[in-house]
Amino acid sequence: MKQLPLTKQQLIAAMISLSLGSAAQAALTINGSADSSSSARVSWGGADSLSEARNIMYSPNGSAIKKVDNGSGTTSITNANSYGSSSNSYKTTYRGSFGSSNMLPISTDSRSVAVIDAETGESIYEKNADAARPMASITKLMTAMVVLDGGLDMREEITLDPEDFVGPKRASSRLESGDRMNRAELLLMALMKSENPAAKSLARNYPGGYSAFMRAMNSKAKELGMNTAFFGDPTGLDKRNVASSNDLVKMVRAAGNYDVIRRFSTTKSYDFFVANYSSGNRTYKANNTSSLVRSGDYPIGISKTGFINEAGRCVVMETRVNNRPAIIVILGANSSATRWGDAKNILSSLATRRTV
């Protein structure tokens, strides 16, 4: 039988798959039932399945955090599964030398882009990466970190209130006032489906309330050295939520310390059971907002998309190609096609990049 030649896209996908190796494919279990459609491609980090994240979250006093890196400085790897060794050290200043042979030979159409080699901290592509820009729902990564830092019971049931649907902008939602889910489910919904009322409710049910949550978000940003960052709300609908691409690299790197964020942000789909005394119970079928996560063609360990008019189309991700980890930040794309075109361009270039 005659074999047809591989297309360029198929060849790139094959190269990336080989670099990934045996990535974990696992179903997230919430409410006690496994759903095989809720699988996530995890390139590295933490446990080999989402069941580990579930065990962490449903332990009332359990920690969802494995402290590896606070966003700056030099750090020793403490998790053997993270980068293949428990004794490696790497720089995380993200400001490596320009013009080296490791620079990506690409051009991008988005307004601001940063790509760093997460193993060495070397900046391998930048475009307007120091200018603060609206980040839209990329905000929800910080929201998730603050929720998890609080050490709250992830099994606690939370009811959505009318105020959870009020924000700086009108945004569509399939949630309703009176919907009841536990904190873990709301966090999954915020990271995977980017539901704004879920993020707002998580902030409202934080110790000290909504105002305390916002203070914690901005305090966390300062801890991570995000000097251009400001958070005005937990959803990203507020156009005042801004940061530079280089600062968002730090935020993505810090988010990588949380196994739950890794699992939840790369979950392809999940069928939520939503309870509501007034309108009755229902099933909410949700898919990840990232087409790259849904396709499963690329090794993505963390992912978050975002969009408001002021921000344009945005995406951040952590990936591992040719056995090298990288963090990608794309802000201000003028269309979804531009955002994903730039992302695939970067991933393709990483796949053909020489290894050391």
C-alpha positions in Angstrom: 0.0 0.0 0.0 1.4 3.4 -1.0 2.1 5.8 1.9 1.2 9.4 1.4 3.8 12.0 2.4 3.3 13.8 5.7 2.1 17.4 5.6 4.1 20.0 7.3 1.5 20.3 10.1 1.5 16.5 10.6 5.3 16.5 10.8 5.4 19.3 13.4 2.7 17.5 15.5 4.8 14.3 15.3 7.9 16.1 16.4 6.1 17.6 19.3 4.5 14.3 20.3 7.9 12.7 20.4 9.3 15.4 22.6 6.4 15.0 25.0 6.8 11.3 25.5 4.1 9.5 27.5 2.0 12.4 28.7 -0.6 11.8 31.3 -4.1 11.4 30.1 -6.5 11.3 33.0 -10.1 12.0 33.9 -11.1 14.5 36.6 -13.5 13.1 39.1 -15.9 15.5 40.9 -19.0 14.4 42.6 -17.7 10.9 42.6 -18.0 9.9 39.0 -15.3 9.7 36.3 -15.9 11.3 32.9 -13.6 10.0 30.2 -14.2 13.1 28.1 -12.6 15.3 30.9 -9.0 14.3 29.9 -6.1 16.7 29.9 -2.7 16.6 28.3 -0.2 17.3 31.0 3.3 17.9 29.8 4.9 17.6 33.2 4.6 18.5 36.9 3.1 17.0 40.0 1.2 13.7 39.8 0.4 11.7 36.7 -3.3 12.2 36.9 -6.1 14.5 37.9 -7.1 12.2 40.7 -4.1 13.6 42.6 -5.5 17.1 42.3 -8.8 15.8 43.4 -7.3 14.2 46.5 -5.5 17.5 47.3 -8.6 19.6 46.8 -11.0 17.5 48.8 -8.7 17.3 51.8 -10.1 20.0 54.1 -6.7 21.1 55.3 -4.6 19.8 52.4 -2.3 22.0 50.5 -2.7 22.4 46.7 0.7 24.0 46.4 4.1 22.6 45.7 6.5 25.5 46.2 9.0 25.5 43.5 9.6 29.1 42.4 8.3 32.4 43.5 8.8 34.1 40.1 12.3 35.4 40.3 15.8 34.5 41.3 17.5 31.1 41.2 15.6 28.1 42.4 16.3 24.5 43.1 13.8 22.0 41.6 12.1 20.2 44.4 9.7 18.0 42.4 11.4 15.2 40.5 8.5 15.1 38.0 8.8 18.8 37.1 11.9 18.9 35.0 13.3 15.4 35.3 15.7 16.0 38.2 15.3 16.9 41.9 18.7 18.6 42.0 18.7 21.0 39.0 19.0 24.7 39.4 17.9 27.2 36.8 17.6 31.0 36.4 14.2 32.5 36.4 15.0 36.2 35.7 13.5 35.8 32.2 15.8 38.4 30.8 18.4 36.4 29.0 20.7 37.6 26.2 19.2 38.6 22.9 20.7 37.7 19.6 21.9 34.2 20.6 21.5 31.2 18.4 18.5 30.1 20.5 16.4 33.1 19.4 13.2 32.0 17.6 13.4 33.1 13.9 9.7 34.2 13.8 7.5 37.2 13.4 4.1 37.6 15.2 1.1 39.8 14.5 -0.2 40.2 18.1 0.7 43.5 19.9 2.7 42.0 22.7 4.5 38.6 22.9 7.0 37.0 25.3 8.6 33.5 25.0 11.1 32.3 27.5 13.1 29.1 27.9 11.8 28.1 31.4 14.8 25.9 32.0 17.4 28.6 31.6 15.3 31.8 32.0 16.6 33.0 28.6 14.3 35.3 26.7 14.0 33.7 23.2 11.4 36.0 21.7 10.0 39.4 22.7 7.7 42.0 21.1 6.6 45.0 23.2 7.0 42.7 26.2 7.6 45.4 28.8 4.5 47.5 28.1 1.5 47.0 30.5 -1.6 45.9 28.6 -5.1 44.7 29.6 -5.0 41.0 30.2 -8.7 40.1 30.3 -9.4 36.6 31.7 -5.7 35.8 32.0 -6.6 37.4 35.4 -8.2 34.1 36.5 -4.8 32.5 37.0 -4.1 35.0 39.7 -7.6 34.5 41.1 -7.0 30.7 41.3 -3.6 31.2 43.1 -5.2 33.4 45.7 -8.1 31.0 46.3 -5.6 28.1 46.7 -3.3 30.2 48.9 -6.2 30.6 51.3 -6.2 26.9 52.1 -10.0 26.8 52.0 -12.2 23.7 52.0 -12.6 22.9 48.3 -15.7 20.7 49.2 -17.6 23.7 50.6 -20.8 24.4 48.7 -21.2 27.9 47.4 -24.4 29.5 46.0 -24.2 32.1 43.2 -25.8 35.4 44.2 -27.1 38.1 41.8 -24.0 40.3 42.6 -21.8 37.6 41.1 -23.3 38.5 37.7 -22.6 42.3 38.1 -19.3 43.5 36.8 -17.4 46.2 34.9 -18.8 44.8 31.6 -21.8 42.8 30.5 -20.7 39.2 29.7 -22.6 36.2 28.6 -22.9 33.3 31.1 -24.8 30.0 31.2 -24.8 30.1 35.0 -27.7 31.5 37.0 -28.3 33.1 40.3 -29.0 30.4 42.9 -26.7 27.8 41.2 -24.9 25.7 43.8 -21.5 24.0 43.3 -18.6 23.4 45.6 -15.5 25.5 45.5 -13.5 23.0 43.5 -16.1 23.0 40.7 -16.3 26.7 40.6 -12.5 26.9 40.3 -12.5 24.3 37.4 -15.3 26.3 35.7 -13.3 29.6 36.1 -10.1 28.1 34.7 -11.4 25.8 32.0 -14.6 27.6 30.8 -13.6 31.1 32.0 -17.0 31.6 33.6 -16.9 35.1 35.1 -19.6 34.6 37.8 -17.6 31.6 39.1 -14.5 33.7 39.6 -16.6 36.5 41.2 -18.2 34.1 43.6 -14.8 32.6 44.6 -13.6 36.1 45.5 -16.8 37.0 47.4 -16.5 33.8 49.5 -12.9 34.5 50.5 -12.1 35.2 54.2 -12.7 38.9 54.7 -14.8 39.1 51.6 -14.4 40.6 48.1 -12.2 43.6 49.2 -9.8 41.3 51.0 -9.5 39.1 48.0 -8.6 42.0 45.7 -5.9 43.1 48.2 -4.6 39.6 48.2 -4.4 39.6 44.4 -2.4 42.8 44.2 -0.2 41.7 47.1 0.6 38.4 45.3 1.5 40.3 42.2 4.0 42.4 44.2 5.5 39.2 45.8 6.1 37.8 42.3 7.8 41.0 41.2 5.1 41.9 38.7 5.9 45.6 38.8 3.6 46.6 35.9 0.6 44.6 37.2 -2.7 45.8 38.7 -5.9 43.9 39.4 -9.2 45.6 39.7 -11.5 42.6 39.7 -11.1 38.8 39.8 -12.6 38.0 36.3 -10.7 40.1 33.9 -13.7 42.1 32.7 -12.2 45.2 34.3 -10.0 46.9 31.7 -7.8 48.2 34.6 -6.4 44.6 35.0 -3.1 45.1 33.3 0.4 43.6 33.2 3.3 43.4 30.7 3.9 40.2 28.9 7.2 39.7 30.8 5.3 40.1 34.1 2.7 37.6 33.0 5.6 35.1 32.3 6.3 35.4 36.0 2.6 34.8 36.9 2.4 31.7 34.7 5.6 30.4 36.2 4.2 30.9 39.7 0.9 29.2 38.7 3.0 26.2 37.7 3.6 25.5 41.4 -0.1 24.6 41.8 -1.0 21.1 40.7 -4.7 22.0 40.7 -4.1 24.8 38.2 -2.1 22.6 35.9 -4.9 20.0 35.8 -7.9 22.3 35.7 -6.6 24.8 33.1 -5.8 21.9 30.7 -8.9 19.9 31.2 -10.6 19.5 27.7 -14.2 19.2 28.8 -16.4 18.4 31.8 -20.1 17.8 32.5 -21.0 19.8 35.6 -24.0 18.8 37.8 -25.5 22.2 38.8 -28.0 22.3 41.7 -30.6 25.1 41.9 -33.5 25.1 44.3 -35.5 27.6 42.2 -35.0 26.5 38.6 -34.1 22.9 39.2 -31.0 20.8 38.7 -29.3 20.5 35.3 -26.1 19.4 33.5 -23.8 22.1 32.2 -21.6 20.7 29.5 -18.4 22.8 29.3 -15.4 22.8 27.0 -12.0 24.4 27.4 -11.7 27.9 25.9 -8.4 27.0 24.2 -8.6 25.3 20.8 -5.0 24.0 21.3 -6.0 22.2 24.6 -9.2 20.8 23.0 -7.3 19.5 20.0 -4.6 17.7 22.1 -2.1 18.2 19.4 0.4 20.1 21.5 2.0 19.5 24.9 0.4 22.1 27.1 0.9 22.1 30.9 -0.9 25.4 31.8 -3.3 27.3 29.7 -5.6 30.4 29.9 -7.3 32.5 27.3 -8.8 36.0 27.6 -10.8 38.5 25.7 -12.3 41.9 26.1 -12.3 44.7 23.5 -9.6 46.7 25.2 -7.3 43.6 25.6 -7.9 41.9 22.2 -7.5 38.1 22.1 -4.9 36.8 24.6 -3.5 33.5 25.7 -0.8 32.3 28.0 0.6 28.8 28.2 3.4 26.6 29.5 4.7 23.9 27.1 7.5 21.5 26.7 9.0 20.8 23.3 12.2 18.9 22.4 12.5 18.2 26.1 12.8 21.9 26.9 10.1 23.8 28.8 8.9 27.2 27.6 6.4 29.8 28.7 4.4 31.7 26.0 2.5 35.0 26.5 0.4 36.5 23.7 -1.5 39.7 24.2 -3.5 42.0 22.0 -4.3 39.8 18.9 -6.9 41.4 16.8 -8.7 38.2 16.1 -8.9 34.6 17.3 -7.2 33.5 14.1 -4.3 35.8 14.8 -3.9 34.6 18.4 -3.9 30.9 17.4 -1.8 31.6 14.4 0.9 33.3 16.5 0.7 30.5 19.1 1.2 27.7 16.4 4.0 29.7 14.8 5.8 29.8 18.1 5.2 26.1 18.9 6.4 25.1 15.4 9.5 27.1 15.8 10.1 25.6 19.3 9.8 22.1 17.7 12.6 22.8 15.3 14.8 24.6 17.7 18.1 23.0 18.5 18.5 21.4 21.9 21.5 21.7 24.1 
